[in-house]
C-alpha cells in the first residue's frame, strides 16, 4: 500500500487493534517521508500505557523510552557507515531469541536496509523464513531495487509518500532555519531530526556562507577555490550527513545558474543569490553551465563509491575549474 504518514498511522492503529499485525514490513520512501517516524509510532502504539483514542500518548514512560532509545523491546540498527555487515545481523538475531518484557511483542528496525552486504542480507533471510513469535521486524529503505527480491517476498511492503514541499519547507522553518535555506533543504532527502541535529551542532548560516564563498571562487575561476577545500569545507563539513548534503547544495546552486542562463520560468532555490547568479550567467556559455551540472552527478557517484570526502572535493573543484578554462 502507498499513503502518507498520517494515513498509515491510522491504518496501523486499526491493524494493531484487530491483532492482525504482520511479523515483517518493508517501509519504502524518501528519507523525509517519515519511515522511521512510522516505525517509532508503531512501537509506541504497541507499548503505550496511556492510549488516547487508540493513539499513543507520547508522554508515558514507555513512549518516552522509545524516543530516547532506552526501551529494550525496541531496537534500531542504524549505521552511518556505507554497509551493514553480517555481524550486525547476527547481533540482531541474538536479540530476537530473547523474550520481551512480560511476554509482549518486540520491535526491531533495520534502518537503510539497502546497506546490508549480501552476507548480511542472506543471514536475515534465514530468520525471515522462520520468524520468531512476538517479534515485528521493520526494514526501511529509500532504494527498493537494492533489497533482495527474496527478502521483499517475505515482507509486507508499505510505501510512504513524500510530504508536499511547501509543508516540508514550513516544518523546516519552524525549526529555526531561515527562509532561503529551508527552501533548499526541503528538496533534499534529509529528515527533520537530522536537520535539527545540524542546528544543534553547526551554524547553518555560516555553513551557507562557506559553501557560497567556495562556489563563487569557482565560478570566477580563482585558485582560492581549491585552497578553501582544506581551510573551510573539510573542517565545517565533518559530519557524514553534511558531507552528503554538499552535492545537494551544489546541485541547487548550479540548477539556479542553469535557470537564469536559459531564462527558465521557475523560482530560484537560492533567492538571496539572484544578482550573483545573473552575473555568472552573463559570463558563462550555455555549454559551460551544462557541463558544470553534469559534474555534480559525478560527485554523487564518487561519494557512493566510498571515495574519501577530501578526494571528492578536490577532484570536483578541479573539474569545475577546468570547465571554466
C-alpha positions as CSV (number, residue, x, y, z in Angstrom):
1,X,0.0,0.0,0.0
2,X,1.1,3.6,-0.6
3,X,-0.1,6.5,1.6
4,X,1.0,9.5,3.7
5,X,2.4,9.1,7.2
6,X,-0.8,10.2,8.8
7,X,-2.9,7.8,6.8
8,X,-0.6,4.9,7.6
9,X,-0.7,5.6,11.3
10,X,-4.5,5.3,11.2
11,X,-4.1,2.1,9.2
12,X,-1.7,0.5,11.7
13,X,-3.9,1.6,14.6
14,X,-6.7,-0.4,13.1
15,X,-4.4,-3.4,12.4
16,X,-3.0,-3.4,15.9
17,X,-6.4,-3.1,17.5
18,X,-7.6,-6.1,15.4
19,X,-4.5,-8.1,16.4
20,X,-3.6,-8.5,12.7
21,X,0.0,-7.1,12.7
22,X,2.3,-9.0,10.4
23,X,5.7,-10.2,11.6
24,X,7.8,-8.2,9.0
25,X,7.4,-5.0,7.0
26,X,9.5,-3.0,4.5
27,X,8.9,0.7,4.7
28,X,9.9,2.4,1.4
29,X,10.0,6.1,0.6
30,X,12.2,9.2,0.6
31,X,14.1,10.0,3.7
32,X,11.8,12.8,4.5
33,X,8.6,10.7,4.2
34,X,8.6,9.5,7.8
35,X,9.6,5.8,7.6
36,X,11.4,5.9,11.0
37,X,8.7,8.1,12.5
38,X,6.2,5.4,11.5
39,X,8.3,2.6,13.0
40,X,8.6,4.6,16.2
41,X,4.9,5.3,16.3
42,X,4.1,1.6,15.8
43,X,6.3,0.7,18.7
44,X,4.7,3.3,20.9
45,X,1.2,2.1,19.8
46,X,2.2,-1.4,21.0
47,X,3.8,-0.4,24.3
48,X,2.0,2.8,25.4
49,X,0.3,2.6,28.8
50,X,-2.0,5.5,28.3
51,X,-3.6,5.2,24.8
52,X,-5.7,8.2,23.7
53,X,-8.5,7.1,21.3
54,X,-6.3,4.3,20.1
55,X,-3.3,6.6,19.6
56,X,0.0,6.5,21.7
57,X,0.1,9.3,24.2
58,X,3.8,10.1,23.6
59,X,4.2,11.1,27.3
60,X,4.1,7.9,29.3
61,X,7.4,6.3,30.4
62,X,7.1,3.6,27.7
63,X,6.6,6.2,24.9
64,X,9.5,8.4,26.2
65,X,11.9,5.4,26.4
66,X,11.2,4.6,22.8
67,X,12.0,8.1,21.7
68,X,15.1,8.2,23.9
69,X,16.3,4.8,22.6
70,X,16.1,3.2,26.0
71,X,13.4,0.6,25.5
72,X,14.8,-2.9,25.4
73,X,11.9,-4.1,23.3
74,X,12.5,-1.5,20.6
75,X,15.9,-2.0,18.9
76,X,17.1,0.0,15.9
77,X,20.1,-0.9,13.8
78,X,21.4,2.3,12.1
79,X,24.8,2.8,10.7
80,X,26.5,5.9,9.3
81,X,28.9,3.6,7.5
82,X,28.4,2.5,3.9
83,X,27.4,-1.0,4.8
84,X,25.6,-3.1,7.4
85,X,27.6,-6.3,7.9
86,X,26.7,-9.8,8.9
87,X,27.9,-9.1,12.5
88,X,25.2,-6.6,13.0
89,X,22.6,-9.1,11.7
90,X,24.0,-11.8,14.0
91,X,23.7,-9.5,16.9
92,X,20.1,-8.8,15.9
93,X,19.3,-12.5,15.7
94,X,20.7,-13.0,19.2
95,X,18.4,-10.3,20.5
96,X,15.5,-11.9,18.6
97,X,16.0,-15.0,20.7
98,X,15.2,-13.2,23.9
99,X,11.7,-12.7,25.2
100,X,10.0,-9.3,25.5
101,X,9.1,-7.7,28.8
102,X,6.1,-9.6,30.3
103,X,5.9,-11.7,27.1
104,X,4.9,-8.7,24.9
105,X,5.8,-8.1,21.3
106,X,9.2,-6.7,20.4
107,X,10.0,-4.4,17.5
108,X,13.3,-4.5,15.6
109,X,14.2,-1.9,12.9
110,X,16.9,-2.1,10.3
111,X,17.3,1.5,9.0
112,X,18.6,1.9,5.4
113,X,18.4,-1.9,4.9
114,X,19.8,-1.4,1.4
115,X,23.2,-1.0,3.1
116,X,23.2,-4.7,4.0
117,X,26.0,-6.7,2.5
118,X,25.0,-9.9,0.6
119,X,26.1,-12.0,3.5
120,X,24.1,-9.9,6.0
121,X,21.0,-10.0,3.7
122,X,21.2,-13.8,3.4
123,X,21.6,-14.1,7.2
124,X,18.5,-12.0,7.7
125,X,16.6,-14.1,5.1
126,X,17.1,-17.2,7.1
127,X,15.3,-15.6,10.0
128,X,12.5,-14.2,7.9
129,X,11.9,-17.8,6.6
130,X,11.3,-18.9,10.2
131,X,10.2,-15.8,12.1
132,X,10.1,-15.8,15.9
133,X,6.8,-15.3,17.6
134,X,6.0,-12.0,19.3
135,X,8.5,-10.2,17.0
136,X,7.9,-7.5,14.5
137,X,10.8,-6.7,12.1
138,X,10.8,-3.4,10.1
139,X,13.2,-2.7,7.3
140,X,13.4,0.8,5.8
141,X,14.9,1.9,2.5
142,X,14.9,4.7,0.0
143,X,16.0,2.3,-2.7
144,X,13.7,-0.7,-3.1
145,X,15.7,-2.1,-6.0
146,X,18.6,-2.7,-3.7
147,X,16.7,-5.1,-1.4
148,X,16.9,-8.7,-2.5
149,X,13.7,-9.9,-4.2
150,X,13.8,-13.0,-1.9
151,X,13.7,-10.6,1.1
152,X,11.0,-8.5,-0.4
153,X,8.8,-11.5,-1.0
154,X,8.8,-12.2,2.8
155,X,7.8,-8.7,3.8
156,X,4.7,-6.6,3.6
157,X,5.8,-3.6,1.5
158,X,4.5,-0.2,2.7
159,X,5.3,2.8,0.6
160,X,5.3,6.3,2.2
161,X,4.6,9.4,0.1
162,X,6.9,12.3,0.4
163,X,5.2,15.4,2.1
164,X,4.4,18.3,-0.1
165,X,7.4,20.6,-0.4
166,X,5.5,23.6,0.9
167,X,4.5,21.7,4.0
168,X,8.0,20.4,4.5
169,X,9.6,23.8,4.0
170,X,7.3,25.2,6.6
171,X,8.2,22.5,9.0
172,X,11.9,23.2,8.5
173,X,11.4,26.9,9.1
174,X,9.7,26.1,12.3
175,X,13.0,24.5,13.4
176,X,14.5,28.0,13.1
177,X,16.1,27.7,9.6
178,X,16.0,30.8,7.5
179,X,13.5,31.0,4.6
180,X,16.1,30.6,1.8
181,X,17.9,27.7,3.3
182,X,14.7,26.0,4.4
183,X,13.6,26.1,0.8
184,X,16.8,24.4,-0.4
185,X,16.6,21.8,2.4
186,X,13.0,21.0,1.7
187,X,14.0,19.4,-1.7
188,X,16.7,17.2,-0.1
189,X,16.3,13.7,1.4
190,X,17.3,14.7,5.0
191,X,14.8,14.3,7.8
192,X,13.7,16.9,10.2
193,X,15.6,15.2,13.0
194,X,18.8,15.3,11.0
195,X,18.3,19.0,10.3
196,X,17.6,19.7,13.9
197,X,20.8,17.8,14.9
198,X,22.8,20.0,12.5
199,X,21.3,23.2,14.1
200,X,22.4,22.0,17.5
201,X,26.0,21.3,16.3
202,X,26.6,23.7,13.4
203,X,25.9,27.3,12.5
204,X,23.8,26.8,9.4
205,X,24.1,30.5,8.4
206,X,27.9,30.2,8.4
207,X,27.7,26.9,6.5
208,X,25.8,28.6,3.7
209,X,28.3,31.4,3.6
210,X,31.2,28.9,3.4
211,X,29.5,27.0,0.6
212,X,28.8,30.1,-1.5
213,X,32.3,31.5,-0.9
214,X,33.7,28.3,-2.4
215,X,31.2,28.2,-5.3
216,X,31.8,31.9,-6.1
217,X,35.5,31.4,-6.2
218,X,35.0,28.5,-8.7
219,X,32.6,30.5,-10.9
220,X,35.1,33.4,-11.0
221,X,37.8,30.9,-11.8
222,X,40.1,31.8,-8.9
223,X,42.7,29.4,-7.4
224,X,41.5,30.3,-3.9
225,X,38.6,27.8,-4.5
226,X,41.0,24.9,-4.2
227,X,42.5,26.3,-1.0
228,X,39.0,26.7,0.5
229,X,38.6,22.9,0.3
230,X,41.2,22.4,3.0
231,X,40.7,25.6,5.1
232,X,36.9,25.8,5.2
233,X,34.9,23.0,3.6
234,X,36.6,20.0,5.2
235,X,36.7,21.5,8.7
236,X,33.0,22.6,8.6
237,X,31.5,19.6,6.8
238,X,33.0,16.9,9.1
239,X,29.7,15.1,9.9
240,X,28.9,12.5,7.2
241,X,25.4,13.6,6.6
242,X,26.6,17.1,6.0
243,X,29.1,15.7,3.5
244,X,26.2,14.0,1.8
245,X,24.3,17.4,1.8
246,X,27.1,19.2,-0.1
247,X,26.2,17.8,-3.5
248,X,22.5,18.9,-2.9
249,X,23.7,22.4,-2.2
250,X,25.9,22.4,-5.3
251,X,23.1,21.0,-7.4
252,X,20.7,23.6,-6.1
253,X,23.1,26.4,-6.9
254,X,24.1,25.2,-10.4
255,X,20.5,24.5,-11.2
256,X,19.7,28.1,-10.4
257,X,22.6,29.2,-12.7
258,X,21.1,27.0,-15.4
259,X,17.6,28.5,-14.9
260,X,19.0,32.1,-15.0
261,X,21.1,31.3,-18.1
262,X,18.2,29.9,-20.1
263,X,15.6,32.2,-18.6
264,X,13.5,29.4,-17.2
265,X,10.2,30.4,-15.6
266,X,10.7,28.8,-12.2
267,X,11.5,30.1,-8.7
268,X,15.2,30.0,-7.7
269,X,16.4,27.8,-4.8
270,X,18.9,30.4,-3.6
271,X,16.8,33.6,-3.9
272,X,19.4,35.6,-2.0
273,X,21.9,34.9,-4.7
274,X,19.9,36.1,-7.7
275,X,22.2,39.1,-8.5
276,X,25.4,36.9,-8.4
277,X,23.7,34.2,-10.4
278,X,22.8,36.7,-13.1
279,X,26.3,38.0,-13.2
280,X,27.8,34.5,-13.5
281,X,25.2,33.5,-16.2
282,X,26.2,36.5,-18.3
283,X,29.9,35.5,-18.1
284,X,29.5,31.8,-18.9
285,X,28.4,30.0,-22.1
286,X,25.5,27.7,-22.3
287,X,27.8,24.7,-22.8
288,X,29.8,25.6,-19.7
289,X,26.7,25.8,-17.5
290,X,25.5,22.5,-18.7
291,X,28.9,20.8,-18.1
292,X,29.0,22.2,-14.6
293,X,25.7,20.5,-13.8
294,X,27.0,17.2,-15.1
295,X,30.0,17.3,-12.7
296,X,27.6,17.3,-9.7
297,X,26.3,13.9,-10.8
298,X,29.9,12.6,-11.0
299,X,30.4,13.9,-7.5
300,X,27.5,11.9,-6.2
301,X,28.8,8.7,-7.8
302,X,32.2,9.2,-6.2
303,X,30.6,9.5,-2.8
304,X,28.5,6.3,-3.4
305,X,31.8,4.6,-4.3
306,X,33.1,5.4,-0.9
307,X,35.8,7.8,-2.1
308,X,37.1,10.0,0.7
309,X,35.4,13.3,1.2
310,X,38.7,15.2,0.7
311,X,39.4,13.5,-2.6
312,X,35.8,14.0,-3.8
313,X,36.0,17.8,-3.0
314,X,39.4,18.2,-4.6
315,X,38.5,16.3,-7.7
316,X,35.2,18.1,-8.1
317,X,36.8,21.5,-7.6
318,X,39.4,20.9,-10.2
319,X,36.8,19.6,-12.6
320,X,34.6,22.6,-12.1
321,X,37.6,25.0,-12.6
322,X,38.6,23.1,-15.8
323,X,35.2,23.7,-17.4
324,X,35.8,27.4,-17.0
325,X,39.3,27.5,-18.6
